[in-house]
């Protein structure tokens, strides 16, 4: 299962230390404005080596569009794009040929497939997510044309024990990107950065949360039973290796659930997370995604090139998966108009 989506479909391919990573998007309509620069901007936000808080693997991640785009517009045919790996150091992972990392996929992949790529985890590496960012950039190009009011912004809301205050409704990606941690509260971001630096020096790691907010969606996006907007988003986020949970509705849903029903339903509409009956309700759609600490620790972390906290680089990945779901549901919504 390397393909995601129903009408707007993303297929990812490649291994962390292979020649290239790539994506094929099928189902994108013709005529959508799309340039290499559009995809490159998204990849630049995810790429490794951005700061001392991330892996030292300094890949440029330059994208090449191979098909499906002509004169800066999509053709309606499969869009194929690749990013060539240029800074592989497979020798750093030789000890992992026979030694499994606790909390990683090494042992289960060996048992399942009887043969695996041990270099950085192969397909289980976080580097696979760059293919998702390619797909998300194409999805956002479609949404910019067909649902121009839609806005997707994600941010780091928690690292370890540190949480940031809820940002205001005008939050933008520029606000989020102002600090390498991608937490929009400057004071909290500085504390998070110190926590991550300390973990990196000890060969340790931290997890936390990323919040995502989608505004400008039309009412009724999603399917009422098995294709609910919330279930499609949860499925999308759960395909990311480090994700351990998803909740809908902000602020703190756990605290909200302690209130009686008369109070819960009469209060802040944000408790619904912008979704009712499985469909978008016109309010901002808000979710919280939980990430475990990276599983490469101790000597493995110090000898290799690993993120002590994946959250800052996972922000554009969460945005990409959100865009892929919304683009797919939008095409389903439009297709239904022609079947009445």
Rosetta silent file (secondary structure, phi, psi, omega in degrees, C-alpha in Angstrom):
SEQUENCE: XXXXXXXXXXXXXXXXXXXXXXXXXXXXXXXXXXXXXXXXXXXXXXXXXXXXXXXXXXXXXXXXXXXXXXXXXXXXXXXXXXXXXXXXXXXXXXXXXXXXXXXXXXXXXXXXXXXXXXXXXXXXXXXXXXXXXXXXXXXXXXXXXXXXXXXXXXXXXXXXXXXXXXXXXXXXXXXXXXXXXXXXXXXXXXXXXXXXXXXXXXXXXXXXXXXXXXXXXXXXXXXXXXXXXXXXXXXXXXXXXXXXXXXXXXXXXXXXXXXXXXXXXXXXXXXXXXXXXXXXXXXXXXXXXXXXXXXXXXXXXXXXXXXXXXXXXXXXXXXXXXXXXXXXXXXXXXXXXXXX
SCORE:     score description
SCORE:     0.000 S_00000001
   1 L     0.000   82.935  178.620    0.000    0.000    0.000 S_00000001
   2 L  -107.942   10.689 -179.211    2.154    2.804   -1.302 S_00000001
   3 E  -119.847  136.048 -178.030   -0.768    4.802   -2.741 S_00000001
   4 E  -123.741  132.336  175.116   -2.966    7.237   -0.805 S_00000001
   5 L   114.174  164.963 -178.127   -6.282    8.721   -1.947 S_00000001
   6 L  -107.152  -60.512  175.473   -9.350    7.878   -4.025 S_00000001
   7 L  -100.023  -42.501  174.218   -9.571   10.363   -6.902 S_00000001
   8 L   -95.922  103.720 -168.001   -6.530   12.484   -6.055 S_00000001
   9 E  -114.559  130.562  175.616   -3.949    9.729   -5.579 S_00000001
  10 E  -110.561  127.766  170.501   -0.377    9.956   -4.327 S_00000001
  11 E  -115.182  128.144  178.296    2.105    7.095   -4.776 S_00000001
  12 E  -107.822  151.986  178.671    5.472    7.434   -3.047 S_00000001
  13 E  -150.323  160.951  176.836    8.646    5.513   -3.862 S_00000001
  14 E   110.436  159.158  177.369   12.321    5.309   -2.948 S_00000001
  15 L  -117.489  157.511 -174.820   14.522    4.479    0.037 S_00000001
  16 L   -54.419  -38.670 -177.892   16.393    6.806    2.365 S_00000001
  17 L  -115.256   19.409  173.460   19.815    5.843    0.975 S_00000001
  18 L   -82.421 -172.972 -177.544   18.789    4.824   -2.530 S_00000001
  19 L   -65.428  -34.058 -175.043   19.378    6.938   -5.651 S_00000001
  20 E  -160.843  159.913  168.090   16.232    9.046   -5.258 S_00000001
  21 E  -111.983  153.723 -178.247   12.910    9.567   -3.521 S_00000001
  22 E  -160.842  175.568 -178.604    9.849   10.394   -5.542 S_00000001
  23 E  -145.728  146.331  170.502    6.118   10.811   -5.953 S_00000001
  24 E  -125.235  122.964  176.490    3.506   10.188   -8.605 S_00000001
  25 E  -108.248  121.632  178.134    0.238   12.106   -8.373 S_00000001
  26 E  -117.729  140.861  178.293   -2.613   10.766  -10.476 S_00000001
  27 L   102.531   -3.394  175.965   -6.032   12.364  -10.720 S_00000001
  28 L   -73.076  126.954 -178.280   -5.023   16.015  -10.603 S_00000001
  29 L   -61.763  161.847  176.798   -7.203   17.857  -13.145 S_00000001
  30 L   -74.703  154.099  172.875   -5.693   19.610  -16.147 S_00000001
  31 L    87.475    4.558  179.231   -4.998   23.326  -16.141 S_00000001
  32 L   -79.085  123.886  176.989   -3.880   23.742  -12.521 S_00000001
  33 E   -60.445  126.922 -177.671   -1.057   26.317  -12.306 S_00000001
  34 L  -156.694  128.763  177.567    2.027   24.489  -11.005 S_00000001
  35 L  -125.157  164.147  173.779    5.756   25.209  -11.176 S_00000001
  36 H   -58.410  -37.313 -179.554    8.866   23.533   -9.891 S_00000001
  37 H   -62.408  -34.441  178.334    9.257   26.503   -7.542 S_00000001
  38 H   -60.270  -45.735 -179.461    5.870   25.762   -5.954 S_00000001
  39 H   -71.961  -38.470 -177.955    7.022   22.278   -4.968 S_00000001
  40 H   -62.789  -38.623  178.492   10.525   23.435   -4.036 S_00000001
  41 H   -59.140  -40.849  178.857    9.185   25.960   -1.527 S_00000001
  42 H   -67.204  -42.978 -179.694    7.351   23.169    0.271 S_00000001
  43 H   -65.913  -34.374 -179.741   10.394   20.870    0.235 S_00000001
  44 H   -63.082  -28.964  179.622   12.657   23.609    1.569 S_00000001
  45 H   -76.929  -22.193 -179.022   10.523   23.771    4.715 S_00000001
  46 H   -98.928  -20.792 -166.420   10.937   20.013    5.306 S_00000001
  47 L   -61.435  152.710  179.639   14.505   19.412    4.194 S_00000001
  48 L   -73.016  167.851  174.920   17.164   18.240    6.674 S_00000001
  49 L    74.931   18.538 -177.119   20.054   20.356    7.919 S_00000001
  50 L   -74.356  -30.016 -178.357   17.988   23.510    8.459 S_00000001
  51 L  -157.375  176.404  178.666   19.329   24.167   11.963 S_00000001
  52 L   -68.753  -10.076 -177.452   21.296   22.633   14.825 S_00000001
  53 L   -85.066   -9.166 -174.863   18.025   21.189   16.132 S_00000001
  54 L  -117.187 -177.907  175.891   17.672   18.703   13.266 S_00000001
  55 L   -58.010  149.525  178.932   19.685   15.975   11.581 S_00000001
  56 L   -86.178    1.614  177.143   23.038   17.045   10.134 S_00000001
  57 L   -70.091  101.193 -171.250   22.293   15.273    6.842 S_00000001
  58 L   -92.587   80.283  177.576   22.405   18.380    4.660 S_00000001
  59 L   -91.055  138.375  177.747   20.461   17.404    1.539 S_00000001
  60 L   -73.695  -28.735  179.753   19.491   20.143   -0.925 S_00000001
  61 L    52.919   54.117  178.595   16.337   18.196   -1.872 S_00000001
  62 L   -84.191  125.010 -175.032   16.076   19.745   -5.343 S_00000001
  63 E   -87.880  144.973  173.768   12.938   18.563   -7.085 S_00000001
  64 E  -124.672  122.875  174.924   12.702   17.508  -10.741 S_00000001
  65 E   -88.544  122.280 -175.354    9.289   17.265  -12.415 S_00000001
  66 E   -97.112  -26.486 -176.163    9.414   14.428  -14.935 S_00000001
  67 E  -161.791  166.019  171.343    5.891   14.419  -16.353 S_00000001
  68 L    87.620   -2.490 -179.967    2.367   15.783  -16.132 S_00000001
  69 E  -133.498  132.822  179.000    3.202   19.501  -16.335 S_00000001
  70 E  -142.041  129.507 -178.566    3.615   21.621  -19.471 S_00000001
  71 L    52.312   43.409  174.407    4.066   25.391  -19.644 S_00000001
  72 L    63.461   28.137  173.361    3.520   25.610  -15.873 S_00000001
  73 E  -139.892  145.535  179.985    0.113   23.933  -15.943 S_00000001
  74 E   -70.015  151.858 -177.153   -0.923   20.396  -15.182 S_00000001
  75 L   -99.347   -7.951 -173.999   -1.932   18.174  -18.084 S_00000001
  76 L    85.349   -0.019  177.506   -4.395   15.920  -16.264 S_00000001
  77 L  -102.390  169.676 -178.875   -1.926   13.045  -16.691 S_00000001
  78 L   -56.145  133.095  177.607    0.218   11.495  -13.935 S_00000001
  79 E   -99.443  115.662  179.117    2.609   14.007  -12.394 S_00000001
  80 E  -110.887  134.902  178.746    5.934   12.364  -11.545 S_00000001
  81 E  -143.110  145.784  179.557    8.627   14.150   -9.539 S_00000001
  82 E  -131.666  157.893  170.006   11.864   13.005   -7.936 S_00000001
  83 E  -127.896  120.460 -178.464   14.463   14.264   -5.478 S_00000001
  84 E   -80.623  133.761  174.324   17.901   12.693   -5.869 S_00000001
  85 L   -77.669  129.646 -175.773   19.709   11.615   -2.703 S_00000001
  86 L  -125.156  -13.861 -175.183   23.203   13.130   -2.689 S_00000001
  87 L  -120.909   41.108  177.909   24.509   12.904    0.884 S_00000001
  88 L   -69.589  142.782  171.145   24.140    9.216    1.714 S_00000001
  89 L  -136.207   72.313 -174.318   26.516    7.729    4.279 S_00000001
  90 H   -61.383  -23.443 -179.982   25.425    4.089    4.411 S_00000001
  91 H   -63.652  -23.834  178.191   28.506    3.121    6.415 S_00000001
  92 H   -64.554  -19.205 -173.052   26.978    4.927    9.408 S_00000001
  93 H  -112.866   11.146 -175.381   24.289    2.253    9.519 S_00000001
  94 H   -60.805  -35.795 -179.073   26.329   -0.903    8.977 S_00000001
  95 H   -67.279  -18.325  179.502   25.867   -2.049   12.568 S_00000001
  96 H   -82.610   -2.709  176.851   22.100   -1.962   11.986 S_00000001
  97 H   -59.126  -35.675 -177.447   22.391   -4.743    9.418 S_00000001
  98 L  -125.995   -2.920 -177.082   22.036   -7.219   12.287 S_00000001
  99 L  -115.190  122.772 -176.663   21.235   -5.025   15.299 S_00000001
 100 L   -91.553  141.784  177.327   17.674   -3.784   15.805 S_00000001
 101 L   -88.252  129.868  177.033   16.838   -0.428   17.352 S_00000001
 102 L   -59.764  137.908  177.019   14.240   -0.535   20.165 S_00000001
 103 L    80.964   -1.278  179.756   11.022    1.206   19.192 S_00000001
 104 L  -105.021  179.844 -176.255   11.873    1.163   15.472 S_00000001
 105 L   -90.762    4.827 -172.914   10.548   -0.971   12.624 S_00000001
 106 H   -54.677  -54.002 -173.652   13.767   -2.963   12.140 S_00000001
 107 H   -66.959  -43.315 -176.664   12.665   -6.242   13.736 S_00000001
 108 H   -70.224  -33.255  177.155    9.123   -6.339   12.360 S_00000001
 109 H   -69.446  -38.691  177.470   10.267   -5.549    8.816 S_00000001
 110 H   -62.691  -42.793 -179.637   12.866   -8.324    8.952 S_00000001
 111 H   -65.964  -40.944 -176.439   10.216  -10.770   10.182 S_00000001
 112 H   -72.968  -47.613 -170.332    7.655   -9.691    7.589 S_00000001
 113 H  -104.044  -14.341 -179.297    9.825   -9.397    4.485 S_00000001
 114 L    63.441    5.776  178.414   12.891  -11.533    5.372 S_00000001
 115 L  -163.344  131.570 -176.891   14.995   -8.902    3.584 S_00000001
 116 L  -149.814  162.545  174.847   15.239   -5.191    4.269 S_00000001
 117 L   -92.782  108.981 -176.602   17.260   -2.055    3.624 S_00000001
 118 L   -81.656  -10.317 -174.579   19.002   -1.316    6.935 S_00000001
 119 L   -72.772   96.558  178.659   20.518    1.971    5.711 S_00000001
 120 L    71.023   10.535  178.726   18.639    4.582    7.701 S_00000001
 121 L    96.074   -5.091  177.833   15.530    2.427    7.759 S_00000001
 122 H    60.299 -121.465 -179.746   14.895    2.345    4.003 S_00000001
 123 H   -74.221  -19.176  179.537   11.181    2.980    3.410 S_00000001
 124 H   -83.842   -3.908  179.260   10.539    3.350    7.151 S_00000001
 125 L   -68.235  149.566  174.323   12.837    6.368    7.301 S_00000001
 126 H   -62.671  -14.785  179.173   11.345    9.790    7.887 S_00000001
 127 H   -65.583  -22.679  176.776   12.923   10.760    4.572 S_00000001
 128 H   -57.893  -24.706 -175.179    9.975    9.071    2.850 S_00000001
 129 H   -69.301  -15.622  177.482    7.875   12.047    3.926 S_00000001
 130 H   -64.308  -30.483  176.461    9.492   14.302    1.332 S_00000001
 131 H   -65.210  -35.317  177.698    7.417   12.416   -1.266 S_00000001
 132 H   -67.918  -36.018  179.083    4.299   13.347    0.690 S_00000001
 133 H   -66.850  -36.324  173.649    5.359   16.996    0.675 S_00000001
 134 H   -59.098  -50.088  179.391    5.636   16.851   -3.105 S_00000001
 135 H   -61.259  -40.022  179.709    2.090   15.478   -3.276 S_00000001
 136 H   -64.951  -36.560  178.209    0.844   18.037   -0.791 S_00000001
 137 H   -64.213  -38.296  177.609    2.279   20.914   -2.817 S_00000001
 138 H   -68.862  -40.338  177.048    0.392   19.687   -5.881 S_00000001
 139 H   -61.756  -40.625  179.761   -2.789   19.298   -3.810 S_00000001
 140 H   -67.972  -31.106  175.080   -2.407   22.851   -2.530 S_00000001
 141 H   -63.746  -40.748  176.744   -2.029   24.095   -6.095 S_00000001
 142 H   -64.418  -45.255 -179.234   -5.385   22.496   -6.921 S_00000001
 143 H   -64.755  -35.956  178.514   -7.003   23.972   -3.810 S_00000001
 144 H   -60.813  -33.257  178.602   -5.589   27.423   -4.614 S_00000001
 145 H   -80.599  -45.329 -169.459   -7.449   27.272   -7.916 S_00000001
 146 H   -98.311  -27.937  179.060  -10.705   25.596   -6.849 S_00000001
 147 L  -130.721   67.746 -168.946  -11.077   26.428   -3.118 S_00000001
 148 L   -64.103  -19.106  179.317   -9.164   29.724   -2.895 S_00000001
 149 L   -82.729  -11.284 -176.778  -10.364   30.574    0.622 S_00000001
 150 L   -70.232  134.238  177.018   -8.909   27.382    2.107 S_00000001
 151 E  -134.243  133.319  178.923   -5.886   27.881    4.364 S_00000001
 152 E  -121.288  124.778  176.400   -3.873   25.157    6.105 S_00000001
 153 E  -141.611  132.734  178.228   -1.407   25.995    8.860 S_00000001
 154 E  -122.982  156.668  179.829    0.249   23.670   11.386 S_00000001
 155 E  -153.686  157.904  176.473    2.560   24.432   14.283 S_00000001
 156 E   -78.390  116.431 -177.944    4.477   22.740   17.091 S_00000001
 157 E  -102.243  -17.909 -179.810    2.294   23.067   20.176 S_00000001
 158 E  -153.593  137.977  168.913    4.249   20.817   22.556 S_00000001
 159 E  -130.353  117.873 -177.282    7.747   19.407   22.948 S_00000001
 160 L    55.058 -124.878 -178.649    8.167   17.057   25.885 S_00000001
 161 L   -85.696   -3.369 -173.642    6.727   18.855   28.937 S_00000001
 162 E   -96.242  127.685  177.846    6.605   22.289   27.255 S_00000001
 163 E  -123.494  148.205  179.444    3.359   23.583   25.697 S_00000001
 164 L  -102.904  155.486  175.428    2.687   26.886   23.957 S_00000001
 165 L   -63.415  153.772  178.523   -0.378   29.118   24.309 S_00000001
 166 L   -65.373  128.761 -179.895   -3.033   28.749   21.615 S_00000001
 167 L   -75.019  162.244 -179.857   -2.242   31.155   18.732 S_00000001
 168 L   -73.082  172.046 -175.672   -4.765   33.652   17.401 S_00000001
 169 L   -68.038  -18.124 -176.921   -6.979   33.121   14.339 S_00000001
 170 L   -90.136   10.453 -177.495   -4.678   35.111   12.037 S_00000001
 171 L   -55.113  134.794  179.056   -1.761   32.685   12.428 S_00000001
 172 L  -122.875  167.331  176.961    0.210   32.212    9.195 S_00000001
 173 H   -64.366  -31.294  176.661    2.965   29.880    8.062 S_00000001
 174 H   -63.148  -39.332  176.515    5.347   32.838    8.178 S_00000001
 175 H   -61.577  -43.304 -178.146    4.558   33.231   11.878 S_00000001
 176 H   -66.405  -40.889 -175.640    5.255   29.535   12.420 S_00000001
 177 L   -78.720   -1.793 -177.550    8.503   29.557   10.444 S_00000001
 178 L   -65.444  -21.164  178.220    9.881   32.549   12.353 S_00000001
 179 L  -127.090  141.372 -178.663   11.640   30.151   14.784 S_00000001
 180 L   -55.957  -26.758  179.497   13.425   26.881   13.847 S_00000001
 181 L   -72.142  -20.642 -175.432   11.247   24.948   16.314 S_00000001
 182 L    64.856   36.642  168.939    8.141   26.091   14.398 S_00000001
 183 L  -106.003  126.288 -173.410    6.359   27.101   17.580 S_00000001
 184 L   -75.220  -10.483  176.807    4.639   30.493   17.066 S_00000001
 185 L   -94.237  115.306 -170.593    5.164   31.648   20.677 S_00000001
 186 H   -60.754  -43.632 -177.275    8.695   33.072   20.837 S_00000001
 187 H   -65.233  -45.251  178.978    9.309   32.497   24.540 S_00000001
 188 H   -65.952  -38.624 -179.792    8.103   28.893   24.455 S_00000001
 189 H   -59.675  -40.799  179.517   10.011   28.253   21.215 S_00000001
 190 H   -64.674  -40.381  178.222   13.285   29.289   22.876 S_00000001
 191 H   -66.342  -40.149  177.970   12.657   26.934   25.796 S_00000001
 192 H   -62.486  -41.781 -178.985   11.794   24.105   23.395 S_00000001
 193 H   -61.345  -41.739  179.171   15.003   24.716   21.436 S_00000001
 194 H   -64.610  -39.798  178.879   17.111   24.429   24.585 S_00000001
 195 H   -62.427  -42.202 -178.893   15.330   21.202   25.530 S_00000001
 196 H   -68.910  -42.070  178.088   16.014   19.711   22.076 S_00000001
 197 H   -59.951  -42.784  179.331   19.679   20.778   22.091 S_00000001
 198 H   -63.336  -42.754  178.495   20.183   19.141   25.463 S_00000001
 199 H   -62.308  -41.821 -179.495   18.547   15.913   24.266 S_00000001
 200 H   -61.719  -40.633 -178.711   20.740   15.874   21.146 S_00000001
 201 H   -66.423  -25.448 -178.707   23.926   16.229   23.207 S_00000001
 202 L   -97.957    1.429 -175.180   22.909   13.207   25.307 S_00000001
 203 L    70.934   27.509 -178.297   21.801   10.995   22.425 S_00000001
 204 L  -110.483 -176.882 -177.158   18.231   11.358   23.665 S_00000001
 205 L  -152.981  165.955  177.136   15.018   12.566   21.991 S_00000001
 206 L  -135.917  146.088  169.736   11.660   14.222   22.575 S_00000001
 207 L  -106.663 -162.414 -178.961    8.172   13.862   21.150 S_00000001
 208 E   160.738 -144.966 -174.933    5.191   16.166   21.492 S_00000001
 209 E  -136.066  148.160  167.831    2.307   17.570   19.485 S_00000001
 210 E  -120.909  130.063  174.712    1.596   19.399   16.261 S_00000001
 211 E  -100.476  145.489  178.177   -1.691   21.278   15.907 S_00000001
 212 E  -131.507  138.594 -179.072   -3.224   21.914   12.490 S_00000001
 213 E  -127.984  131.278  177.450   -5.935   24.408   11.562 S_00000001
 214 E  -121.143  123.137  177.042   -7.861   24.544    8.285 S_00000001
 215 E  -117.927  160.756  174.928  -10.031   27.558    7.493 S_00000001
 216 L    80.596   15.920  177.519  -12.168   28.474    4.502 S_00000001
 217 L   -79.721  145.213  173.631  -13.578   25.021    3.778 S_00000001
 218 L   -69.401  154.460  176.484  -17.059   24.788    2.258 S_00000001
 219 L   -69.310  138.687  173.515  -19.764   23.227    4.419 S_00000001
 220 L    95.677   10.606  178.971  -20.354   19.537    3.777 S_00000001
 221 L   -78.056  128.410 -176.764  -16.897   18.333    2.757 S_00000001
 222 L   123.420  178.660  179.008  -16.465   14.675    3.648 S_00000001
 223 L  -118.143  145.484 -169.843  -18.639   11.562    3.645 S_00000001
 224 L   -74.834  -15.412 -176.317  -21.299   10.872    6.320 S_00000001
 225 L  -120.873  -88.924 -173.313  -20.316    7.306    7.286 S_00000001
 226 L   -86.093  -13.154 -179.845  -16.982    5.653    6.422 S_00000001
 227 L  -110.116   33.445 -179.925  -15.356    8.608    4.665 S_00000001
 228 L   -53.489  146.701  177.391  -15.806   11.172    7.415 S_00000001
 229 H   -57.011  -41.152 -178.465  -13.528   14.175    7.218 S_00000001
 230 H   -68.963  -35.294 -179.381  -12.190   13.350   10.685 S_00000001
 231 H   -73.692  -35.611  177.937  -11.526    9.700    9.819 S_00000001
 232 H   -66.123  -40.940  178.602   -9.788   10.593    6.551 S_00000001
 233 H   -68.057  -42.802  179.091   -7.529   13.079    8.347 S_00000001
 234 H   -60.987  -42.137  178.084   -6.803   10.651   11.185 S_00000001
 235 H   -62.229  -43.043 -179.485   -5.886    7.956    8.664 S_00000001
 236 H   -61.283  -45.094 -178.358   -3.614   10.381    6.805 S_00000001
 237 H   -69.780  -36.767 -177.380   -1.757   11.399    9.951 S_00000001
 238 H   -68.215  -16.912  176.405   -1.494    7.826   11.255 S_00000001
 239 L   -75.498  -10.677  176.360    0.442    6.813    8.119 S_00000001
 240 L   -81.250  127.533 -168.478    3.330    8.970    9.383 S_00000001
 241 L   -54.548  -38.247 -173.251    5.674    6.662   11.253 S_00000001
 242 L   -87.996   -3.439 -176.271    6.151    8.696   14.437 S_00000001
 243 E   -77.150  133.663 -179.211    2.470    9.568   14.977 S_00000001
 244 E  -119.823   -4.673  179.198    0.859    7.924   18.009 S_00000001
 245 E  -178.183  161.011  179.075   -2.533    9.653   18.251 S_00000001
 246 E  -142.248  136.829  170.941   -4.957   12.261   16.933 S_00000001
 247 E  -128.153  155.320  179.878   -7.668   14.322   18.650 S_00000001
 248 E  -109.631  142.879  175.675  -10.217   16.698   17.196 S_00000001
 249 L    91.675  130.590  176.698  -11.136   20.068   18.601 S_00000001
 250 L  -130.448  150.624    4.602   -9.094   22.706   20.366 S_00000001
 251 L   -71.457 -149.852 -168.902   -8.403   23.859   23.009 S_00000001
 252 L   -50.018  109.402 -178.037   -7.703   20.858   25.247 S_00000001
 253 H   -66.577  -37.050 -179.081  -10.268   18.224   24.309 S_00000001
 254 H   -59.111  -41.950  177.818   -9.572   16.124   27.402 S_00000001
 255 H   -66.894  -38.392 -179.868  -10.579   19.009   29.638 S_00000001
 256 H   -64.032  -34.834 -177.237  -13.671   19.672   27.529 S_00000001
 257 L   -71.976  -10.865  176.494  -14.821   16.061   27.866 S_00000001
 258 L   -82.986   -7.981 -179.278  -15.019   16.435   31.635 S_00000001
 259 L   -87.539  150.347  175.998  -17.870   18.922   31.252 S_00000001
 260 L   -67.832  159.522 -173.786  -21.552   17.833   31.201 S_00000001
 261 H   -57.492  -41.151 -179.101  -23.343   17.732   27.853 S_00000001
 262 H   -60.178  -36.284  179.383  -25.420   20.884   28.411 S_00000001
 263 H   -80.043  -41.352 -178.423  -22.234   22.830   29.009 S_00000001
 264 H   -58.937  -49.374 -173.705  -20.146   21.051   26.353 S_00000001
 265 H   -83.776  -11.084  179.295  -22.587   21.681   23.496 S_00000001
 266 H   -97.175   -4.316 -174.330  -23.565   25.192   24.591 S_00000001
 267 L   -97.001 -139.600 -175.812  -20.010   26.464   24.759 S_00000001
 268 L   -65.652  124.314  179.700  -17.158   26.990   22.319 S_00000001
 269 H   -65.298  -12.162 -179.243  -17.907   25.449   18.899 S_00000001
 270 H   -66.950  -16.089  178.414  -14.224   24.607   18.605 S_00000001
 271 H   -61.838  -22.753  179.665  -14.854   21.463   20.657 S_00000001
 272 H   -83.138  -10.426 -178.709  -16.212   19.916   17.425 S_00000001
 273 L    64.618   24.652  178.452  -12.977   20.609   15.558 S_00000001
 274 L    75.402   13.483 -176.130  -14.949   22.051   12.629 S_00000001
 275 E  -132.891  125.882  174.523  -16.533   18.660   11.889 S_00000001
 276 E  -136.646  133.790 -176.462  -20.099   17.527   12.605 S_00000001
 277 L    62.304   24.031 -179.563  -21.707   14.369   11.264 S_00000001
 278 L    83.281   -1.269 -175.261  -18.418   13.616    9.545 S_00000001
 279 E  -116.710  152.825  174.564  -18.691   16.783    7.423 S_00000001
 280 E   -64.732  138.574 -174.369  -17.026   20.177    7.569 S_00000001
 281 L  -109.869   10.047  178.952  -19.357   22.629    9.309 S_00000001
 282 L    93.270  -16.784  174.587  -17.934   25.952    8.125 S_00000001
 283 L   -84.849  163.835  175.207  -15.940   26.536   11.326 S_00000001
 284 L   -56.889  133.483  175.582  -12.147   26.139   11.408 S_00000001
 285 E   -88.228  121.520 -173.457  -11.196   22.460   11.298 S_00000001
 286 E  -131.651  133.729  179.322   -8.692   21.848   14.083 S_00000001
 287 E  -138.989  157.926  174.383   -6.808   18.733   15.127 S_00000001
 288 E  -121.035  130.445 -177.203   -3.922   17.793   17.379 S_00000001
 289 E  -115.005  127.750 -175.916   -1.423   15.157   16.261 S_00000001
 290 E   -99.393  132.881 -179.523    0.729   13.335   18.832 S_00000001
 291 E  -118.783  135.933  174.349    4.291   12.253   18.010 S_00000001
 292 L   -79.206  160.792  173.482    6.459    9.809   19.935 S_00000001
 293 L   -63.561  143.425  175.356   10.136   10.607   20.594 S_00000001
 294 L   -53.338  144.005 -171.617   12.419    9.389   17.772 S_00000001
 295 L   -90.098   -5.716  176.770   13.562    5.812   18.394 S_00000001
 296 L   -87.847  114.196 -168.735   17.219    6.226   17.387 S_00000001
 297 L  -134.470  170.533  173.886   18.990    6.826   20.695 S_00000001
 298 H    58.288 -132.826 -177.078   22.307    6.625   22.518 S_00000001
 299 H   -62.922  -36.796  178.417   25.313    5.609   20.448 S_00000001
 300 H   -59.256  -43.136 -178.617   23.201    5.134   17.312 S_00000001
 301 H   -68.121  -39.742 -177.516   22.014    8.741   17.562 S_00000001
 302 H   -73.022  -32.963 -177.353   25.493   10.145   18.240 S_00000001
 303 H   -84.131  -29.088 -179.120   27.191    8.171   15.474 S_00000001
 304 L   -98.500 -162.491 -179.780   24.528    8.721   12.801 S_00000001
 305 L  -123.298  100.948 -171.331   22.571   11.701   11.558 S_00000001
 306 L  -137.013  155.522  176.094   19.211   11.811   13.274 S_00000001
 307 L   -84.521  123.579  174.484   16.597   14.273   14.480 S_00000001
 308 L   -72.026  -17.031  175.266   16.433   14.467   18.289 S_00000001
 309 L  -151.616  117.253 -173.777   12.918   15.848   17.795 S_00000001
 310 L   -80.516  -11.704 -170.014   11.070   15.304   14.528 S_00000001
 311 H   -56.875  -47.744 -177.533    8.367   17.896   15.221 S_00000001
 312 H   -57.997  -39.640 -179.350    9.847   20.995   13.499 S_00000001
 313 H   -83.427  -13.864  178.500   10.343   19.147   10.206 S_00000001
 314 H   -82.499  -14.599 -179.397    7.036   17.288   10.535 S_00000001
 315 H   -56.542  -52.475  178.553    4.989   20.507   10.382 S_00000001
 316 H   -66.278  -22.869  176.907    5.037   20.717    6.534 S_00000001
 317 H   -70.515  -43.261  176.265    4.356   16.961    6.377 S_00000001
 318 H   -61.311  -42.529  177.999    1.173   17.383    8.448 S_00000001
 319 H   -63.247  -39.087  179.834    0.139   20.258    6.191 S_00000001
 320 H   -64.922  -45.640  179.736    0.830   18.129    3.109 S_00000001
 321 H   -64.746  -36.365  175.794   -1.270   15.195    4.335 S_00000001
 322 H   -62.129  -45.869 -179.892   -4.081   17.605    5.226 S_00000001
 323 H   -63.016  -39.144  179.186   -3.988   19.102    1.727 S_00000001
 324 H   -62.227  -42.516  179.024   -4.042   15.638    0.124 S_00000001
 325 H   -65.077  -46.213 -176.387   -7.180   14.679    2.073 S_00000001
 326 H   -66.612  -40.784  178.260   -8.992   17.926    1.319 S_00000001
 327 H   -61.953  -41.542  179.510   -8.091   17.828   -2.383 S_00000001
 328 H   -64.733  -46.434  179.700   -9.368   14.255   -2.627 S_00000001
 329 H   -66.518  -32.769  177.333  -12.622   15.062   -0.806 S_00000001
 330 H   -64.879  -44.055  178.668  -13.079   18.168   -2.949 S_00000001
 331 H   -65.033  -37.690  175.544  -12.847   16.123   -6.162 S_00000001
 332 H   -63.737  -41.277  177.773  -15.339   13.605   -4.718 S_00000001
 333 H   -60.715  -45.107 -179.801  -17.634   16.495   -3.804 S_00000001
 334 H   -69.590  -38.891  179.820  -17.430   17.916   -7.325 S_00000001
 335 H   -62.233  -35.777 -177.973  -17.858   14.516   -8.980 S_00000001
 336 H   -65.315  -28.586  179.573  -21.092   13.939   -7.054 S_00000001
 337 H   -61.672  -27.415 -175.709  -22.605   17.074   -8.589 S_00000001
 338 L   -95.984    6.342  179.258  -22.504   15.357  -11.982 S_00000001
 339 L  -112.495    4.102 -179.495  -24.184   12.140  -10.824 S_00000001
 340 L   -75.760    0.000    0.000  -27.466   13.637   -9.642 S_00000001
